[in-house]
């Protein structure tokens, strides 16, 4: 396959387009080949030997023929992953309160708290964020009730990111909780996989989340599913001078 450079303003279906910093746009017949090119471009960018067009084609062929790991969405028996509906509202609020209570119990600083109006206010805030950021709430539905949830949002450039980064489309997980008695059964992993599937369908370059450092159980879950530390937030009490 030859790489084709174009400068048309409109993307031609069914081509996949990659926007380059120099203004060029690269069009490919399918997402697989586009992904191979991005991988090769990253190799060049970090100082590897520059590859010409023939090298790229050879690289694509080797990648196409190499065994690939495919992550499948495994859902524990008796559990369905469904989208949020209004009928789920009260149970979702219960889970959000459970999550906040857990985080507050881990915070020796006493900064994370469960305020009196948290249940209603945070739920309303979260629903607004989902609407604002092309989001979706996915639920783990058990035989009797909802036992877990994950909140997905999509961010794409804007503000500081336009100045400091290449602004890839990011899928962001803002909240994930499984009710305490159902943990350790693979439900959290199923929700993560469902979120990642949604982000992939929306052509997000990465899936990202934040985790409270003392929440070691959540950190182990995320690391098990391939998440790596990308940014560290450090905190200290401000001292009086």
N, C-alpha and C positions, 0 to 999 in steps of 0.2 A: 504494500500500500504506500502510495506517495503522500507526503505531507503537503497540504495545500494552504497557501497563505491568501487571505482575502481582506478587504477593507470595507465590505458592505455594511451598512448600518443594521440590516435585518439578518437575524439568524435563519439559515436555510434548513428547514426540517428535511430529513430526520438527523441532520448533522449535530454533533456535540461540539461546542465551541470553548476554546480556552483563550482568555484575554491575557496578552503579554504586556509587560511594563512599557515596551517600546511602541505600543499602539497596534502592533500586529495582532491578528486573530487567527487561531489555528482551528481548522474544521476537520472533524473525523467522522467516519461513517457510523461509529458506535462508541459507547462509553468505555468499553474495554480497551480499545486502542488509545483513546484519550488518556486513560489512566496510566498506560504504559509510557506515554510521552511525558506526563507529569513526573513520573518516577525518574525517568532519564534526565529531565530538566533539573530535578533536584540534585542528581548526582553531579551534573555539570556545575551547578551553582555552588556546591561545597568543595570544588577544586579538583574533581576528577578530570581525567583526560577528556577533552572536548570531542563529542561524537558528531560525525557528519551524517548526511541522510542515509547512506548505506549502512553505517554502524547502527543507526536507530532502527532500521528495518530488521537487521539481524538481532538486535536486542529484543524487539517486539516478538519475533518468532521464538526466541528462546523462552521468553516469559509466557507466551501462549501455550507452549508445550510442557512447561514445568508444572508439577502437581500443585494444586491450589487448595488451601484450607477454606472450607465453606462453613460458616457458623449457622446452624439451624436454630429455629425458634422452638425450644423444648418447653412445653407447658406441663407442670405437674398434673397428675391425674385428679380429676374433679375440679380443676380450676380453668376458667375461661378468662382471656384478656379481652376486655370490651372497652368501648369509648364511653366517656362520661355522658350521662343524661340527667335531667333535672331531678328525677326521682331518687338519684343517688346523693343528693346534696347533703342531707343530715349525716349520713354515714361518712362521707368525705370529710365533713367538719370534725367528726370524731377522730378520724385518722390524723388529721392535721394537728389537733390538740395533743394526741398521743406523741407525735413526732416532736412537737415543741417542748412538751414535758420531759421527754427523754434528753433532748439537747440541753435544756436548762439544768437537768440533774448532773450533767457532765462538766458544766462550766464553773470552775472554782472561782472565777472572777465575779460571778453574780451578774454579769452583763446580759446574758440570754435569760429572759424571764417569760412567764406566761401571764400576760396582762388580763384583766377582768373581761375586756371586750375582744380578746384575741379571736375567739371562735368565729364570730360573725365578720369582724373587720378583715382578718387575714383571708378568709374565704372570698370576700368581695374583692379584695385587692388581687388575689390570684386569678380570679375569673377575668378581671380587667386586663391583666398581663397576658393571659392566654389569647384574648381577642386582639390585643395590640401587636403581639409578636407571632402571628400565624401559628399559634400554639394548639396543643391538644393535651387532654388529660386521659390517660389510659388506666383502667382499673383491673385489679385481679378479683374476679367474681368467684366466690366459693359457693358451696351448695346452699348456704343460708344467707350470706351477706357478702358485701365487699370487704376484702381482707387486706388489700394493698392498693397503692396508687403510685403513678409517676407522672410528673408534670413536664411537658416538653414545650420549649420555646425556640424560635428561630431568630438569630441575629445576623445581619449582613451589613457590615461597614457602618459608616456614619461617625461623625465626631472625630475623636482622637485616632481611631483606627484608620481613617482615610489618610492620615498624615504619617502614621508610624508603621503600618502593616500593609500586606497585600490584600487584606480584607476578604478572606474566604468566608463563605456562607457557613455559619456555625450552628449546630444543633445544641441547645443548652438544656440540661436537666436541672430544674430548680428545686424540686422536691421529690423524694422517693421514700416511701414508708411501707412496711409490712407490719401488721398488728403483731404484738409480741409473741403470742402463743403459736403463731403460724410461721415464725422465722426458722431458718435452717432447712427449709423444704424445697428450695429452688425457686421460690416465688419472686424474690428480688431479682434474680438472674433473668427470669422470664420477662419481667417488666423492663429491665434494661435492654434486653434483646428486642422487645417490641418498640421501645423508644428509638433504638438505633435503626430499626427497619423503617420507621416513619421518617427519620432524618435522611436516610439513604434515598427514599422515594422523593424527598424534597431537594435532593442534590446538595446536601450539606457536605462540606469538605471534612469536617471534624464533628465528633460528639464530645461535649465538654460539660463539666460539673464542678461544683465546689463541695468540699467536705470539711466539717469541723474536726480539727486535728485530734481531740480526745475521743472522737467517735470511731474507735479502732475497728469495731465490727463492720461498719459501713466501708471503711478504707480497705479492709480485706476483701470485701465483696467486689469493690470497684477494680482493685488490682487483679483479682481473679479473672475478671472479664476484660483485661487488657488496658485499663486506664493507667496512665503514667503521670507522675508529677510534672506539671508544666510551669506552675507559678506558686510561690510561697508567700503568704501574708503573715507578717510578724507583728506582734503586739506587745506593748509594755505599759504599765501605769505611768502616767505623766508625773514627773517629780517637780515639786515646788523649788524654784531657784531663789 
